[in-house]
């Protein structure tokens, strides 16, 4: 039978005659992966809840202690320490050990660094530390508390990787290091991310829990107010802290600390000064990101940016433009950069060999339980040593009380062994006591030395009684722990660096940005910008206008609307989708500027372009509808309330037939008439009641029946005391009273609205049809970007069959491509 034919057993694995044991691969993979996962979880990636350390950090401190790299002694080369750790305790890469040690020395990475480094240990700009052969290190003074009493049998030791040495499985950890410096790590299927905290606050919380074991998390939070990051900054809101401390998981919003100061060299200018940034944010990358956003015009109002940081501290200088609103710029920085970041808290640690998510109280309880165990074992060790010494002193006292007999016995003995045996037999001494008597110097026989032995013995008996009392009374152990941590607080607690604000809600941009009426330009290639309407002065009919937007031969202005900067816009695309944004989100640019691509403002898909932009003030009004029309004459009516939950993503607004395209969208009240006009000068008027309201993801119905080759180019809502304005490609136009257009049923061919002539050897076509009233103005835009603003009623009112008058004189090769109305109340 071949190897491939060996049968696999489900329950019992039997060896064949050659000693081969068949195994199921899924069971072997499962067992092996679980073993590997637990090794990573327990032995590498997650901290122990007792000392808050991963194995590599614990081994580094232990190796430092063994090498004598303690506070007060000279620094030693980092390479020497890395070699010690690698050779004795941590059989992994040298870079892993060195990088772990480097982080323990960085004051911007750890709230209370445990390693005192000398040399280049990196920076908040992301600079790497110098090579280990150039740097030196020793244990930081505060780190000595982590090792204190390790020589008193307070913690368990285990064999190292080759079983040639012993290493501690946990440190005595007089510091509550799990929360003090925090940690982060990714294991298999789980991760930990614990923020650093303030030493004084943690100790106050520990004392509270010792005094009141039934204290709730809300009681502990009166002392432990929240994380205290080494880089300072500001924590916004308490909800994330409460969630993290209650459940072990939460998201804490952190903002940079920004102040404002006047620019000395320029009048009426302000600068923003950033002195603290969120934890784990790279300062250099942050500055580059700000510069990129300024270049992309996503951040407006910034004139200059530079890094003025030095040894005294961080200082990012952001100079503002003359008319910039500092609150707006600050809000943009928080929104678009890492100056506002979220710290995801996940307080996962190893408890009794098992990973557990701990809340604040459980973290402090694990520390207290560990310290109770350490103090108890230390007391037991000290008691044993005291009892051993007392045992020796008792033997010395016996010898001194029987000095002559002891001397005589020793003198008679032939050997040391005979003397020891005689002492043990004659005076009922132990082996150690007899040896101590034989080792005693003659000078101890003086009266003064004899008194010292008596005094030492009496003092030792008091110590033994006290140590036994400690072991019998847990309250005394707790008092000792409390006393020790309060001593640490008095010696090392400093001022809190991270402060708090009530909430992290964005500043309301509507309150910061002044409200004004603007003209919004959109080109065929999707470039958009807004310009204050005051930039265009009113002209007489037939003028040449002024430049409103720079275009090139491949691009041209497609549409124009006038709205307030605070007005929400619904942007409808050729894919039948709708997006929502505020007008002030569009780039503000000069008249001659090209603008910015809408793809940088909206999350448009490849090939998607905006066809219509509709201002909507109230999305909750169910009596307001959106009437949509396509170039193939399809109309659809949908309530604006269907779009009220549209925020940052897009939704389907209309289903389009193949070859059809969205033309225009208007707001209606459900009772109005609408008119549709075509390129060939046909127009139909019908009641919107003929179109029933439908949901967003629907097609619509036939509004105008088109003749071959014709397309819809105008779609408007009828308003009382208004006229219909039609403008043609070659700059002609006219107004016609809407009373000349009778109401029809939707779906008809309509009636003739204007007589089109051949001009310059080409047939003229209708560009746009608008509803205007007395006092309105219109803005005409040409292919080359020329803009003309004039009174709407300065254009002659004519009958339906008339061909119109000159509305705008055009340069050779230029044509009229769009016309927009400036509402009477917006003037």
N, C-alpha and C positions, 0 to 999 in steps of 0.2 A: 504494500500500500504506500503510495506517495505521500509527501508531507501535506499536500493540498487535500488529501482524502481523509486526514485524521478527523474524526467526529468531534464536535464541540459539545461540552457538557454544560447544562444550564445551572445545576446546583452544586455539583461536586466536580472539581477539576482533577482528573486522574492522569497520571503520567503513563506514557506508553513505554514500551520495552527499551527505548533509547533514552529515556529520562526527559523527554520533551513534554512540557505542560501546556496544553492548548488554552488560550485565553480569548475572551471576547474583546474585540478592540474598543467597543464603546465603554465597557466596564473599566478597562485599563486607562483609557483617556479620561474618564470621569474621575477615577481615583487619583491619577497623576495630577490633573489640573486642580483638584481640590487641595492636594498637598502643596502644590506650588502657590495657590492663592493664599492659603493660610500662612505660608512662609512669608510672602510679601506683606500681608496684612500685619502680622505679629512682629516680624523680624526686620522690617524695613520702612514701611510707609506711614504707619500710624503711631502716635505717641502713647506712652503709658499714662494712665490717668493719675498715677501717684506722683511721679516726678515730672510729668509733662514732656518727656524726652523720647526721641526715637533712638534706636540702638547706636547709630553712628555718633550722635551728639553725646550720648552717655559715655561712649568709649573714648571720645576726644577728651572730655573732662577728666575721666579716670586716668588716662595716659598722662595728661598734664600733671595730675596730682602725683603719680608715680615717678615722673621725671623731675619733680621739684620745680615745675614751671608755675609756682604759686605767687600770689600777690606779695610784693615787697622784694622779690628776687629779680635777677636780671632776665630780660627777654631772651628767648632762644629761637633759633631758626625754625621757621614753619616746616621746612622739609624734614627736619629732625623729628618733629612731632608726627608728621604724616607717616614717616617710615615706621615709627613706633606703633602707631595705630594699625597700619597695614600688617606689619609683621607679627603682631601679637593678638589682635582682637577682631579686625575688620577686613576679611579677605576679598575686598572689592577694588575698584579702580582708585588710583591715587587722586585723580581729579575730583571724584565724588567726596572723598574725605576732606580735601583741601577746600572745596567749595562750601561744604557744610561748616568748616571752621571759619571761613571768610564771613559767612552770613552771621555767625555768632559774634563777630567783631564789628559789624556794621551798625552804627547808631541810627541809621535811617531804616534799617530792616528790623531791628529788635529794640523794644522799648527800654530794656535794661540789658545791654550787651554782656555776655558771659565770658568773652575773650577780650583781653586787652592787646590790641594789635599795634604794631609799629611798622610803618611803611605804607605803601599804597594798597588799600583794601577795597578799592572801587568807589563809586559815587552814585548819587541819586540820578545822574544823567545816564546811567547804564554802563559806565566804564568798568571794564573788568579789573580785578585785582592783579597786582604784579605777580610774577611767578613765585612759587613757594621758596625758591632759593634766595629771593631778595627780601622777603618779609620776615618779621619776627613776631613772636606772640608769647603771652603768658596768661594765666587765669586772671580774670577780672576780680576785683575785691568782692563784689557781690556774689560771684560764683562760688566763693569759698563756703557759702552757706549750703550749697548743694552737696558738698563733700563732707561737711562737718559730721563727726562721729562715725565715719565709715569704717574706722579701725576698731570699733567697739562692738562688732558682731551685730550691727543693727539691721543689715540687709543680707539677703541670700546671695551667694556666689555660685556660679556654674562654670563648667569647663569651657575654655575658648574653642575655636574651630578645630584645632588639632589636639585638644585635651592635654596640652602641655602646661597651661596656666589656668588660673581662675579669674573670672571677671564678674563684676556685680550685675545682677539681673535688674536692679533698680537702685537709684541713689537715695540717700537719706532725705535730701530735699527739704531743707528748712524753709525754702522759698516756695510759694504756690505757683510754680513755674508754668503749669498747664495754661492758666489764664494770664499769667504775668507777661509772658513774651508771645503767647499764642504759637500757632504752627499751621502748616498746610502740607498736604500730601495726598497723592492719588494712589490708591491700592487697586485691587482687582474687584470691580463691581461696587466700590465705595470710595469716598474721598472725605477728607477732613479739612476744615478751614476755620481756625479759631483765632479771633482777633486779640491783640495785646491789650492789657489793662493797666491801670494805675496801681502801684504797689500799696500806697496808703489806703485806697478804697478797698482793695481786696482784703487787706488785713482787718480793716474795720468790719467787713462782711464776715470774716472768719470769727472774729471776736463776738459778733452778734450771734452767730450760729452756735458757738460754744456756750454763751450765756443763755441762749434760748433755742434749744434744739428743735422746737416746734415752729420756729420762724418760717414764714412763707416767703415766696420769691419777692412779693411786693415789699416785704419788710427788708429783705436783703438789698433790694434796689434803692433803698434810701441811702445806702452806703456805697454800693457798686452802681454808679450812675450810668455806666456804659463803657465801651472800649475807649482806650487812650492810645492813639496811634503815635508812633515815634515822629512822624512828619507833621503832627498837629492837625490842622484843618478843622472843619466844622461838621458835626453830625446833625442832619436835618430830620426832625421828627423823632418820636419815641416809640412808634408802632413797631418798627423793625427790631429795636432793642428789646421791647417787651416780648415779642415773638421768639427771639433768639434765647432769651433767658428763661422763658416758660417752656418751650418745646425743644430747644437745642438747635433750631433752624430758624433763619430769618434773613431779611435783606436790609442792610443799613445803608442809607444814602449819605455820602460824604461829599462836601463841597470845599473847594479851595478858599483860602482866606484872601479876600481882595479888598484893598483900601483905595481911596481916591486922593489925589493930590494935584495941586495946580502946577502947570509946566512953567518953570522959571523963565525960560527964554522966549516964550510965546504967550501973548495975551489971549485971554478968552479960550485957552486950551486946558484940558484936563488929561491926566494920565491915570491909568489903573495900575496898581502895584500889587503883585501876587507874592506873598511871603510864605505861604504854606499851601501844599497841594495834597490831594488825597493819597492815602497809603498805597504803596506799590505802583504808583504812577511814575513813569520815566519822564523827567523834566525836559530832557532834550527832545524826545519824541513829541511831547506836548507842544513845545514851541514850534517845531516843524509842522505839526498839524494845524496850529493856529495860522501860520504863514500860508499854508496851502489853502485853507478856507478863505483867507483874505484874497488870495490870488483868484480863487474861483468865485469870489463875490458872494459867498454864503455868509461871511462875516463882514458886515458893513460898519463904517464909522471908525476903523482903525487906520491911523496914519503911519505909525512906527512901532516896531517890536524889537526888543533886544533883551538879552540875559545879562543882568548886572549882579549876579550872585557872586559872593566871595566867602572868605573864611568866617565872616561875621554872620552869614546866613543867606537864605534864599531871597532873591529879588528879581522878578520878571517885570520888565517895564513895558507897558502897552500905552502908547500915546494915541489919543483920540483926535479925530478930525474936529474942525472948528464947531460945526453944528451938530455933532453927534450927541445922542442921549446916552449918558453913562449907564443908566439902568437897562436900556435896551441892549447895549453891547455886553454887559455882564450876563444878562439873561441868555444871549446868543452863545456866549462862551460856555455857560453851564449846559446848554442844550446840545451843542454840537461837538464839544471836546470833553476830554477826561477830567476837566476841572470839576465836573460833577460825576462821581462814580458810585457804584453800588458794591458794597462788600457783602458777599453771600456767606452768612455764618452757618457752619455745620459742625457742631461741637461733638465730633466722633472721636472716641479714644478707647484704648484697651483697658477693660476692667475684668480682672480675674481671668485673663487670657482670652476674653471674648470682646469683639468690638461693640460698643454701645454708644448711642447718642445721649448725651447728658445735658440736663438743664443747669442753670446757675447753681441751684442748691446742691444738686448731685455732684457737680465739680468740686465745690467747697467741702462737701462731705467726704469725698474720696481723699482729698488732701488731709483732712482732719483724721480720718481713719488710718491713713498711712503714718501720720505723725504720732498717733497713739501707739501704733505698733513699734515705730522707731524708738520713741521715748521709753516704752516698756522694755524693749530689748536692751537699750542702753542702760537702763536702771538695773536690769538683771545682770548685765555684764559688770557694771560698777559694784554691785552687791557681791558678786562672786569674787572679784578682785579684792574687795574690802575684807571679805570673810577669809580669803586665803592669806592676806596680810595679817589679819587678826589672829589667825591660826599660828602663824610664825611668831608673832609677838607674845602669844600665850606661852609658847615654848621658851622664848627668851626670858620671860618673867619667871618661869619655873626654874630656869637655870640660874638666874640672878638670886632668887630666894634660896637656892641650894648651891651656892657658888663653890664652897669648899669641897663638898661631896662631888660635884661635877668635875672640878679640877683634879681631884684625887683619882677619880675613875678614868679620866683621860690619860693621866700620867701612868697609870698601871697598865693601860691597854697597849698591846704590841703593835697593832695596826689601826688604821682609820676605821675599817669595817668593824673591828672589835669594839672600838670606842662608840661607834654609832649604835651597835647592837646593845651595848651596856647601858647607854643613855635611854634607849627605847624601852629596855626591860626595867630598869631601876626607877625611872620617873614616868613611865607610861606615856612616852612621847611617840609621835608619828615619825615616819622616815624623814619628811620635810623639816619637821621641827628639830630633829636630831642633827640633820645636816646644817641647818641654820646656826645651831649652837657651835658646831665645829668650825663653821666659817666666820664666826663672830671675832672681831679684832679685840685685842687686849684693851684698847682705849675705851671700849664700850663698858668696861668694868668700873670706870670712874663713877663717882656719885652723880655728877651732872648728866652723864650719858644714861645712867639708870633712870634718872628722873624723866629724861626725854622719852625713853621707851614707855614708861608708865603714862605719860601725857599722851603720846601717840596712840597708845592702846585705848585709853579712855575716850579720846576724840573719835577714834575709829568705831568704837561701839555705838557712839551717838549717831555716826553716819550710817552705820548698818541698820540701826533702829529706824532712822529716817527713810532709808531706801526701802525697807520692808513696808513701812507705812505708805509710801508712794505706790508700791505694787498692790497693796490691799485696797487703796482708795482711788477709784478712777477720777474722782473730782480733783485730786492733786495732780494727776497726769494732765488733765485739761487745763488746770491753772498754769502748769509749766509751759504747755504749748502756747497759751495766751501770752504769758510773760515773754517768751522767746520772740514771738512775732511782733509784739509791741516794741521790743528792743530794735528789731530790724527796721521797723517803721521810723523810729526816732533817728536812726542812723542813715537811712537811705531814701526815705520818701521825699520826692520833689514836687514841684508844681505840676498840675495837670496841663497837658498840651492841647488836647482836643476839647473844644467847647461844643455847646449845643444851641440849636435853633428850634423853634416850635414845629416847623414843617418844612417839607422839601418841595412844596408846590411851586410851579413856575410863576414868575411875575406875570400878571395879566398883561399881555402885549397891547390889548386895546387901551389900557390905561397909560401905557408908555408912549405909544405912537400917536402923534397928532392926527386928528381926522381932517381929511381934505379930499376934494374931488380930483380924481386923476383920470387920465386917458390911458387905456391898456391896449398896446399894440401886439398883434400876433402875426408872424410871417408864415409863408408857405412851408418853409423848412423848420418851423417850430421854434423860432426865436421869439422871446416875449420880453416886454418891459413896461413900466408904468412911468408916466410923466404928469406932473401937476398941470391941470387944465389951464392955469394962469400963464403957462409958457406960450400959449397961442393967443395972440390978440385977434379981435374980430376984424374982418375985412369986408369990403364991398363985394357984391356978386360979380363974378367974372374975373376976380384977381388971380394971380399966379400962386399965392400961398407961400409958406415957408417950409424948410426941411424939417420933417418930424421924426424920421428914422432913416438911418443909413442902411442901404441894401446893396447887393451885388447883382451881377447879370443872371445868376442862377436862382436868386431868391427874390421874393416880393412880399409886400404887406398883404395879408389875407383878411384880417378882420380888426375891428376896433370897437371898444365899448367904453362907456364912461360910468364910473362908480366911485363910492367912498372907499378909502383905504381900509376901513373897518368891516366892509361888507364881505360876507362869505361868498365864494364863487363855486359853482358847480361846473366842472370842465368835462365836456362830452367829447369822446374820441371816435375815430373811424371804426374802431372795433365794437362800437355800441356800449362802451363802458363810461362810467361817470366817476370823477375824482372831486374831492372837496378841499378847498384851501381859502385863506383870507387874501384879499387884494394886497395887503402889505407884505405878504410872503413873496410877491413877485418882485424882481429886481427893479430898483429905482435908478434910472439912467438919464443922461442928457438927451436933448432932442436929436443930436447927430449920432448917438450911440446905436450899435446894432442890437443891443440887448443880450440876453442869455438864453441858452437852449432850455426849453420846458422840461427836457429830460433830467436836468439838474434840480428842478423844482418838484416835478411829479415822477413817480416810479413807473414810467412808461415802458411797455414792452417793445421789442424790436419791430419796427415797421408801424408802430402806433403813433398817431398824431392827433392833436386837439382840433376839433371842428367847430365847437361852440362853447362859449363861456357865459354863464348866466348868473347874475347876482341874486342871491336869495337871503332875505333878512330874517325870516321866521320859518323854521322847518316843522313846527308843530301845528301850523294852521292847516287843517284838513280841507278847507274850502279854497285853498290855493293849489292850482294844478300847473303842471309843466306840459305844454303842447310841443311835441317834436314833429319835425317834418324832414323828409328825405328828398334827395334830388330826383327821385323817380316818382314823387307825388304821394308817398305814404305818410299818414299822420297818426299820431298816437297821443293819448292824454293819460297822465299819471299824476297822482297827488304828490306834493313835495314831501309829505310826511313819510313817504316810502324811502326817502334819502336822509332822514333825520339822524340815523345811527351811523352814517358814513363818516369816518374820521380819517384814518391814515392809509386805508387800502381802497381799492376800486370795487365797483359793483356793476352788474349788467343793467344798463338803462333801457336798451331796445335791441330786439333781435332783427338783424338786417338781412335782406335777401342778397344773394350773390349778385355782384355788380351794382348794388345800391350803396348810397353813402348818406350819412347824416348831414343835413344842411343847417338847421337852425332849431333852437329851443326857446320858447317864450313862456312867461308866467301868465296865467289866466285865473279868473274867479269862477269859472264854470258856466257863466251866463253870456259870454262875449261872442262876437263874430270874429272870424279870422279870414285873412286874405292870403292867397298864394299867387305869385307872379312867376313867369317863365322868361327864358332868354329871348324868345320870339315875341314877347310883349303881350302874352295872354294872361288873364287873371280871373280867379274865381273867389267869390265871397260866400261863406256858409257859416252856420251857427256851430259853435263847438259842442252844443247839445247833441249834434248828430254823431259825435264821437264819444262813446261811453268810456268811463275811466277803467283802466286795467293796471295790473301790477307791473313791476319793473321788467321782468324777463319775458316780455311778449313782443309780438311783431307790430301791430297796428293795423289800420284799414286804409283804403284808397281815399285820398283827399281830392286830387286833381288828375283827370285823365289826360295824358300827354300824347301829342302827335309825334310821329317818328322824328328822331333827332333833337327833340326839345327837352330841356331840363328845367327844373324849378330852381330859381335863384333868389326868391324873396318869400318870406313867410312872416306875417305881422298880425297883431291883434288890433281890432278896430276899437277906437276910443271916440266918444262924442266930441264934436267941434274940432275935428282933425281933418287933415288932407292926406292923400296918398302921394308921396314923392317918389318919382322914378328917375333914375340917373343911368346914362348909357356909357358905353365903353369910350366913346370919343368926346366925353365931357358935356353932353347935353342932358337936360332934365326938365321936368315940369311937375307942378302940383295939380292934382285933380280932386275935386270934392268927392268924398266917399258916397254921397247920395246918388252919384251917377252909376254906382255899381249895385245892382239889385242882388238880393240874397238868393242863392241857389241851393240845391241839395248837393251835398258833397259827392265827389266822384264824377262831376261833369267836366266839359272841356273849357268852360269859362267864356269870357268875352274879351274883345280887343281893348287893351289899356293904353297903348301908345303906337303911333305910326312911326315905324323905323325906316330910315333912308340909308341908301348907300353913300358912304362918306369916304373920301380918299381912296376910292376904288374898292372899298370893302364894305360889307354889310354891317351896320351898327347893331348892337345887341344891348339888352338891359343888363346892367351890372347889379343894381340893388333897388329894392322898393322898401320905403319906410313910411311909417305913420308919424306925421308931424303936426304940431299945433302952434298957434301964434305965440311968439316969444322964444320958441326953440331955435337953436342953432344946429348946423350940421358941419361935420368935418369930413372933407373928401381927401382920399389918399390915392396917389398914383402908383404905378408899378415901380417908378424910380424913387419912391419915398417922399415925394412932395406932398405937403399937407396944406389944405385950404380950409379955413373956418369962416362961416358966413351965416347970416340970418336965414332961416329956412323960408320965411315968408317973403324974402327978397326974390325968391325964385317965382316966376310967373305962374298964376293959376290958369289952367287951360282945360279944354274939353278932352274927352277920351281919345278922340281921333287926331289930336294935335301932335306935332313932332317935338315940341319943347324948345328951350332956349339954351344958350351957352351957360353952363354952371361953373366950369373951370377951363381956362385955356391951357392947352397941353403943349409941351415941347415935342419936337419931331421924334417919333418912335415911342413916345410915352402914351400910356392909356390909363383911364380911371379904373381902379380895381375894387374899391370899397368906399362906402359912405356910412357914417355913424351919426346918431342924433345926440346932441347935448340937451338934456331936459331943461325945461324952463326954470324949475326950482333949483337945478344944479348950477345955474349961472351965478 
